[in-house]
Amino acid sequence: VAVPIDTVELHGNDPVKVVWGMIERDGYDHVVVGAPSDPTSKLHQAVVAFAKQLRNVSGITVTLVDEHLTTNIADQLAREHGGASHDDSLAAMLIVEEFLHEIASRFTKASRDKSQRSQ
């Protein structure tokens, strides 16, 4: 089951160690990380470095998903439901949904291709 985790408060701690602790504690076997769209931005580069370090430390799959527009959509959803602005867990949920949608699309395409080849 895919679930977004709470926003991680680092309090000066190493983010890889903090997330690795959560992986060990909760038994995650896949982590999806939202990455800024601009690959030249410092934040994007930091997210990519974080994902690589987490993958090396944990040995599990770490997937980067473009977080383009998730903040705007999360803000819109929050306003529609009476909130002033989103919290990061809502944006995280949208990132996980995007990842699952991509996986479902690939599976559907692969099934369709296999069906066409067998005809």
PEGIWO-V182804 format. One line per field, one symbol per residue. phi: phi as a letter, one per 30 degrees, with the letter a starting at -180 (. if undefined). psi: psi as a letter, one per 30 degrees, with the letter a starting at -180 (. if undefined). A space follows every 10 residues. Layout:
# PEGIWO-V182804
phi: ???
psi: ???
This chain:
# PEGIWO-V182804
phi: .dbdcdedcd hiddddddde dddddcidca bcbdbedddc dddeddddde dddddddcic dbccbdceid dddddddddd cicdadcddd dddddddddd dddddddddd ddddddddd
psi: kkkkllkkje hflkeeeeee eeeeefhkgk kkkkklejff leeeeeeeee eeeeeeefgl kjkkkkgkfe eeeeeeeeef gglelllffe eeeeeeeeee eeeeeeeeee eeeeeeef.
